[in-house]
Amino acid sequence: MARIIGVNIPDNKHVEIALTAIYGIGRKRAQEICDAVQIPYSKKMRDLSETELEGVRSTLAKYTLEGDLRREVALNIKRLVELGTYRGLRHKRGLPVRGQRTKTNAHTRKKKRRKV
């Protein structure tokens, strides 16, 4: 199992899909990374050479990912809550933030969380 930026990347998946295991990388960005390193999308992670892995690591260094990105998102939400904006209040109350209906469909966001 390859380890990139502190994340275990699954070996048995195609590079394009496997890179999405990293927080902050979706399909589009994974394709951009593959293009930059010149790796075919359909190549499996276990078949990558060490030089290709190094190329992927150096390309990923250009982006804000994993812990830094999570921290940035959390600070943005915290800022909204402190300012008292409508979106901040929705985050604080645990309700849908982006205008979804709540009369019927917001069960996953409104559900009471179990205490551990």
Backbone as a printed PyTorch tensor [residue, N CA C, xyz], in Angstrom:
tensor([[[  0.8360,  -1.1760,   0.0000],
         [  0.0000,   0.0000,   0.0000],
         [  0.8830,   1.2430,   0.0000]],

        [[  0.6970,   2.1050,  -0.9720],
         [  1.4780,   3.3300,  -1.0730],
         [  1.0020,   4.3250,  -0.0240]],

        [[  1.9330,   5.0750,   0.5130],
         [  1.6020,   6.0850,   1.5180],
         [  2.0080,   7.4510,   0.9780]],

        [[  1.0170,   8.3030,   0.7640],
         [  1.2680,   9.6340,   0.2290],
         [  0.6030,  10.6490,   1.1560]],

        [[  1.3540,  11.6460,   1.5840],
         [  0.8750,  12.7010,   2.4800],
         [  0.1940,  12.1040,   3.7210]],

        [[  0.7380,  11.0460,   4.2590],
         [  0.2000,  10.4440,   5.4660],
         [ -1.0810,   9.6580,   5.2730]],

        [[ -1.4490,   9.3540,   4.0220],
         [ -2.6760,   8.6080,   3.7440],
         [ -2.3080,   7.3230,   3.0240]],

        [[ -2.8710,   6.2150,   3.4540],
         [ -2.6660,   4.9480,   2.7590],
         [ -3.5350,   4.9210,   1.5070]],

        [[ -2.8960,   4.7750,   0.3730],
         [ -3.5980,   4.7360,  -0.9010],
         [ -3.8170,   3.2820,  -1.2790]],

        [[ -5.0650,   2.8840,  -1.6120],
         [ -5.3280,   1.4810,  -1.9590],
         [ -4.5750,   1.0510,  -3.2210]],

        [[ -3.9280,  -0.1090,  -3.1570],
         [ -3.1070,  -0.6160,  -4.2600],
         [ -3.9250,  -1.1870,  -5.4030]],

        [[ -5.0790,  -1.7400,  -5.1140],
         [ -5.8150,  -2.4990,  -6.1170],
         [ -6.7240,  -1.6440,  -6.9910]],

        [[ -6.6490,  -0.3080,  -6.8510],
         [ -7.5060,   0.5720,  -7.6360],
         [ -6.7040,   1.3100,  -8.6940]],

        [[ -7.4000,   1.8340,  -9.6930],
         [ -6.7600,   2.6530, -10.7110],
         [ -6.2710,   3.9500, -10.0740]],

        [[ -5.2340,   4.5280, -10.6510],
         [ -4.6080,   5.7200, -10.0750],
         [ -5.6300,   6.8450,  -9.9120]],

        [[ -6.4370,   7.0550, -10.9300],
         [ -7.4280,   8.1400, -10.9090],
         [ -8.3800,   8.0090,  -9.7200]],

        [[ -8.8010,   6.8080,  -9.4070],
         [ -9.7350,   6.5580,  -8.3020],
         [ -8.9960,   6.5380,  -6.9720]],

        [[ -7.8220,   5.9300,  -6.9490],
         [ -7.0850,   5.7740,  -5.6990],
         [ -6.6640,   7.1180,  -5.1130]],

        [[ -6.3390,   8.0800,  -5.9590],
         [ -5.9090,   9.3860,  -5.4580],
         [ -7.0390,  10.1350,  -4.7560]],

        [[ -8.2920,   9.7590,  -5.0510],
         [ -9.4130,  10.4270,  -4.3990],
         [ -9.5320,  10.0410,  -2.9260]],

        [[ -8.7310,   9.1010,  -2.4550],
         [ -8.7130,   8.7540,  -1.0350],
         [ -8.1020,   9.8750,  -0.2050]],

        [[ -7.4160,  10.7980,  -0.8580],
         [ -6.8070,  11.9330,  -0.1760],
         [ -7.8400,  13.0460,  -0.0770]],

        [[ -8.0030,  13.6070,   1.1090],
         [ -8.9660,  14.6830,   1.3200],
         [ -8.5580,  15.8980,   0.4990]],

        [[ -9.4580,  16.3780,  -0.3360],
         [ -9.1700,  17.5380,  -1.1710],
         [ -8.8970,  17.1870,  -2.6170]],

        [[ -8.9170,  15.8850,  -2.9510],
         [ -8.7010,  15.4640,  -4.3320],
         [ -9.9310,  14.7130,  -4.8060]],

        [[-10.5110,  15.2160,  -5.8830],
         [-11.6340,  14.5550,  -6.5330],
         [-11.1600,  13.9550,  -7.8390]],

        [[-12.0990,  13.5320,  -8.6600],
         [-11.7400,  12.8990,  -9.9340],
         [-11.0050,  13.8640, -10.8530]],

        [[-11.4880,  15.0920, -10.9430],
         [-10.9120,  16.0730, -11.8580],
         [ -9.4590,  16.3800, -11.4910]],

        [[ -9.2100,  16.6460, -10.2220],
         [ -7.8450,  16.9600,  -9.7910],
         [ -6.9390,  15.7340,  -9.9200]],

        [[ -7.4750,  14.5430,  -9.6780],
         [ -6.6960,  13.3200,  -9.8530],
         [ -6.2810,  13.1630, -11.3120]],

        [[ -7.1740,  13.4910, -12.2240],
         [ -6.8390,  13.4250, -13.6500],
         [ -5.7630,  14.4460, -14.0010]],

        [[ -5.8540,  15.6520, -13.4300],
         [ -4.8280,  16.6700, -13.6770],
         [ -3.4610,  16.2080, -13.1850]],

        [[ -3.4400,  15.5540, -12.0380],
         [ -2.1820,  15.0450, -11.4820],
         [ -1.6150,  13.9510, -12.3850]],

        [[ -2.4780,  13.0360, -12.8360],
         [ -2.0320,  11.9640, -13.7350],
         [ -1.4750,  12.5450, -15.0330]],

        [[ -2.1290,  13.5800, -15.5580],
         [ -1.6440,  14.2090, -16.7810],
         [ -0.2940,  14.8800, -16.5640]],

        [[ -0.1200,  15.5250, -15.4120],
         [  1.1340,  16.2170, -15.1210],
         [  2.3000,  15.2450, -15.0170]],

        [[  2.0370,  14.0520, -14.4570],
         [  3.0880,  13.0540, -14.2720],
         [  3.1460,  12.0940, -15.4640]],

        [[  2.1660,  12.2150, -16.3660],
         [  2.0630,  11.3710, -17.5570],
         [  1.8760,   9.8980, -17.2090]],

        [[  0.8710,   9.6650, -16.3660],
         [  0.4810,   8.3040, -15.9850],
         [ -0.9010,   8.0620, -16.5810]],

        [[ -1.1360,   6.9200, -17.2480],
         [ -2.4960,   6.6320, -17.7230],
         [ -3.4380,   6.4180, -16.5330]],

        [[ -4.6740,   6.9040, -16.6660],
         [ -5.6410,   6.8200, -15.5640],
         [ -5.9140,   5.3840, -15.1580]],

        [[ -5.8670,   4.4770, -16.1210],
         [ -6.2720,   3.1000, -15.8580],
         [ -5.1660,   2.2470, -15.2470]],

        [[ -3.9910,   2.8070, -15.0300],
         [ -2.8980,   2.0400, -14.4280],
         [ -3.1870,   1.8460, -12.9420]],

        [[ -2.9210,   0.6550, -12.4460],
         [ -3.1630,   0.3540, -11.0320],
         [ -2.0640,   0.9810, -10.1730]],

        [[ -2.4120,   1.2940,  -8.9340],
         [ -1.4420,   1.9050,  -8.0220],
         [ -0.2550,   0.9820,  -7.7580]],

        [[ -0.5110,  -0.3130,  -7.6670],
         [  0.5770,  -1.2510,  -7.3650],
         [  1.5800,  -1.3520,  -8.5090]],

        [[  1.1730,  -0.9360,  -9.7330],
         [  2.0500,  -1.0160, -10.8890],
         [  2.8910,   0.2420, -11.0930]],

        [[  2.7080,   1.2520, -10.2440],
         [  3.4900,   2.4770, -10.3970],
         [  4.9260,   2.2500,  -9.9500]],

        [[  5.8620,   2.8190, -10.6850],
         [  7.2700,   2.7420, -10.2840],
         [  7.5370,   3.7970,  -9.2170]],

        [[  8.7020,   3.7050,  -8.6000],
         [  9.0590,   4.6460,  -7.5340],
         [  9.2020,   6.0700,  -8.0800]],

        [[  9.7010,   6.1990,  -9.3130],
         [  9.8460,   7.5370,  -9.9040],
         [  8.4830,   8.1660, -10.1760]],

        [[  7.5130,   7.3410, -10.5960],
         [  6.1650,   7.8670, -10.8250],
         [  5.5180,   8.3020,  -9.5140]],

        [[  5.7440,   7.5160,  -8.4520],
         [  5.2180,   7.8980,  -7.1420],
         [  5.8310,   9.2060,  -6.6640]],

        [[  7.1170,   9.3690,  -6.8910],
         [  7.7820,  10.6260,  -6.5110],
         [  7.2090,  11.7980,  -7.3020]],

        [[  6.9120,  11.5700,  -8.5670],
         [  6.2920,  12.6030,  -9.3870],
         [  4.9280,  13.0000,  -8.8540]],

        [[  4.1490,  12.0020,  -8.4370],
         [  2.8300,  12.2680,  -7.8640],
         [  2.9870,  13.0630,  -6.5650]],

        [[  3.9340,  12.6590,  -5.7190],
         [  4.1590,  13.3640,  -4.4440],
         [  4.5540,  14.8220,  -4.6780]],

        [[  5.4390,  15.0520,  -5.6560],
         [  5.8820,  16.4230,  -5.9150],
         [  4.7470,  17.2640,  -6.4990]],

        [[  3.8810,  16.6560,  -7.2980],
         [  2.7370,  17.3810,  -7.8470],
         [  1.7230,  17.7070,  -6.7450]],

        [[  1.5340,  16.7800,  -5.8180],
         [  0.5890,  17.0030,  -4.7220],
         [  1.0690,  18.0990,  -3.7750]],

        [[  2.3660,  18.3350,  -3.7260],
         [  2.9090,  19.3560,  -2.8330],
         [  2.4260,  20.7570,  -3.2050]],

        [[  1.9380,  20.9350,  -4.4300],
         [  1.4660,  22.2470,  -4.8900],
         [  0.0890,  22.5990,  -4.3280]],

        [[ -0.6520,  21.6010,  -3.8550],
         [ -2.0260,  21.8090,  -3.4110],
         [ -2.1220,  21.8340,  -1.8900]],

        [[ -3.1890,  22.4790,  -1.3870],
         [ -3.5200,  22.4260,   0.0290],
         [ -4.4020,  21.1990,   0.2360]],

        [[ -3.9180,  20.2270,   1.0020],
         [ -4.6270,  18.9550,   1.1580],
         [ -4.6530,  18.5090,   2.6110]],

        [[ -5.4250,  17.4870,   2.8640],
         [ -5.5290,  16.7840,   4.1360],
         [ -5.6780,  17.7240,   5.3290]],

        [[ -4.7800,  17.6780,   6.2960],
         [ -4.9210,  18.4080,   7.5630],
         [ -5.0490,  19.9100,   7.3820]],

        [[ -4.2250,  20.4790,   6.5020],
         [ -4.2800,  21.9240,   6.2770],
         [ -5.6250,  22.3390,   5.7010]],

        [[ -6.1330,  21.5720,   4.7540],
         [ -7.4170,  21.8810,   4.1340],
         [ -8.5520,  21.7100,   5.1320]],

        [[ -8.5150,  20.6560,   5.9300],
         [ -9.5470,  20.4490,   6.9560],
         [ -9.5550,  21.6180,   7.9390]],

        [[ -8.3620,  22.0530,   8.3530],
         [ -8.2350,  23.1750,   9.2800],
         [ -8.7970,  24.4590,   8.6530]],

        [[ -8.4870,  24.6770,   7.3840],
         [ -8.9660,  25.8650,   6.6830],
         [-10.4890,  25.8860,   6.5990]],

        [[-11.0820,  24.7490,   6.2760],
         [-12.5450,  24.6520,   6.1830],
         [-13.1780,  24.8760,   7.5580]],

        [[-12.5900,  24.2880,   8.6000],
         [-13.1210,  24.4510,   9.9570],
         [-13.0480,  25.9130,  10.3920]],

        [[-11.9560,  26.5930,  10.0510],
         [-11.8230,  28.0090,  10.4010],
         [-12.8300,  28.8660,   9.6370]],

        [[-13.1040,  28.5090,   8.3840],
         [-14.1050,  29.2480,   7.6150],
         [-15.4920,  29.1130,   8.2440]],

        [[-15.8200,  27.8890,   8.6750],
         [-17.1170,  27.6620,   9.3180],
         [-17.1760,  28.4040,  10.6500]],

        [[-16.0830,  28.3500,  11.3960],
         [-16.0280,  29.0390,  12.6910],
         [-16.2090,  30.5460,  12.5070]],

        [[-15.6110,  31.0990,  11.4570],
         [-15.7400,  32.5280,  11.1640],
         [-17.1920,  32.8830,  10.8730]],

        [[-17.8730,  32.0440,  10.0810],
         [-19.2860,  32.2900,   9.7780],
         [-20.1420,  32.2630,  11.0360]],

        [[-19.8430,  31.3300,  11.9320],
         [-20.6090,  31.2140,  13.1740],
         [-20.3840,  32.4510,  14.0370]],

        [[-19.1250,  32.8880,  14.1480],
         [-18.8060,  34.0470,  14.9920],
         [-19.4240,  35.3330,  14.4500]],

        [[-19.4800,  35.4650,  13.1250],
         [-20.0880,  36.6550,  12.5230],
         [-21.6000,  36.6620,  12.6840]],

        [[-22.1720,  35.5010,  12.9430],
         [-23.6130,  35.4000,  13.1210],
         [-24.3750,  35.4360,  11.8140]],

        [[-23.7420,  35.0130,  10.7350],
         [-24.4200,  34.9830,   9.4470],
         [-25.4710,  33.8850,   9.4460]],

        [[-26.3530,  33.9390,   8.4510],
         [-27.3860,  32.9230,   8.3290],
         [-26.7590,  31.5450,   8.1820]],

        [[-25.7400,  31.4390,   7.3180],
         [-25.0690,  30.1420,   7.1330],
         [-24.4070,  29.6810,   8.4240]],

        [[-23.8420,  30.6190,   9.1780],
         [-23.2160,  30.2750,  10.4470],
         [-24.2200,  29.7290,  11.4450]],

        [[-25.3980,  30.3530,  11.4920],
         [-26.4370,  29.8730,  12.4050],
         [-26.9050,  28.4810,  12.0150]],

        [[-27.0200,  28.2120,  10.6990],
         [-27.4270,  26.8870,  10.2410],
         [-26.3810,  25.8370,  10.6370]],

        [[-25.0940,  26.1860,  10.5000],
         [-24.0340,  25.2670,  10.9310],
         [-24.1470,  25.0020,  12.4290]],

        [[-24.3500,  26.0570,  13.2000],
         [-24.4170,  25.9550,  14.6530],
         [-25.5640,  25.0590,  15.1070]],

        [[-26.7100,  25.1900,  14.4150],
         [-27.8930,  24.4100,  14.7790],
         [-27.9080,  23.0210,  14.1630]],

        [[-26.9610,  22.7360,  13.2840],
         [-26.9110,  21.4200,  12.6700],
         [-27.9750,  21.2020,  11.6140]],

        [[-28.3650,  22.2630,  10.9300],
         [-29.3870,  22.1800,   9.8870],
         [-28.7380,  22.3230,   8.5180]],

        [[-29.4440,  21.9830,   7.4450],
         [-28.8830,  22.1550,   6.1060],
         [-28.5480,  23.6210,   5.8460]],

        [[-27.4030,  23.8540,   5.2100],
         [-26.8690,  25.1950,   5.0640],
         [-27.2340,  25.8130,   3.7210]],

        [[-27.4020,  25.0240,   2.6950],
         [-27.4920,  25.5580,   1.3450],
         [-28.8910,  25.5700,   0.7530]],

        [[-29.8850,  25.8740,   1.5800],
         [-31.2210,  26.1040,   1.0570],
         [-32.0610,  24.8690,   0.8010]],

        [[-31.6390,  23.7080,   1.2830],
         [-32.4520,  22.5080,   1.0750],
         [-33.7140,  22.5810,   1.9270]],

        [[-34.7400,  21.8600,   1.5120],
         [-35.9650,  21.8310,   2.2900],
         [-35.7550,  21.0040,   3.5600]],

        [[-36.4400,  21.3730,   4.6290],
         [-36.2670,  20.6410,   5.8850],
         [-37.5640,  20.0120,   6.3740]],

        [[-38.6810,  20.3210,   5.7140],
         [-39.9440,  19.7460,   6.1860],
         [-39.9200,  18.2380,   6.0680]],

        [[-39.3390,  17.7160,   4.9730],
         [-39.2910,  16.2680,   4.8340],
         [-37.8740,  15.7180,   4.7930]],

        [[-36.9890,  16.2110,   3.9710],
         [-35.8090,  15.4410,   3.6060],
         [-34.5140,  15.6440,   4.3900]],

        [[-34.4570,  16.4170,   5.4220],
         [-33.1730,  16.7230,   6.0550],
         [-32.8240,  15.7780,   7.1970]],

        [[-33.2180,  14.5230,   7.0970],
         [-33.0520,  13.6020,   8.2230],
         [-31.5990,  13.3920,   8.6220]],

        [[-30.7020,  13.2590,   7.6660],
         [-29.3100,  12.9730,   8.0240],
         [-28.6700,  14.1560,   8.7260]],

        [[-29.0840,  15.3550,   8.4090],
         [-28.5010,  16.5340,   9.0360],
         [-29.1650,  16.8530,  10.3720]],

        [[-30.4480,  16.5160,  10.5170],
         [-31.1960,  16.8690,  11.7190],
         [-31.1950,  15.7800,  12.7830]],

        [[-30.7610,  14.5970,  12.4160],
         [-30.8400,  13.4420,  13.3240],
         [-30.0610,  13.6800,  14.6080]],

        [[-30.6250,  13.2260,  15.7130],
         [-29.9140,  13.3060,  16.9880],
         [-28.7300,  12.3550,  16.9790]],

        [[-27.5870,  12.8440,  17.4220],
         [-26.3910,  12.0170,  17.4360],
         [-26.3290,  11.2180,  18.7370]],

        [[-25.8850,   9.9710,  18.6250],
         [-25.7770,   9.1260,  19.8090],
         [-24.5410,   9.5050,  20.6000]],

        [[-24.6550,   9.4690,  21.8990],
         [-23.5110,   9.7580,  22.7610],
         [-22.6370,   8.5230,  22.8330]],

        [[-21.3440,   8.7380,  22.7940],
         [-20.4010,   7.6200,  22.8160],
         [-19.9360,   7.3790,  24.2250]]])
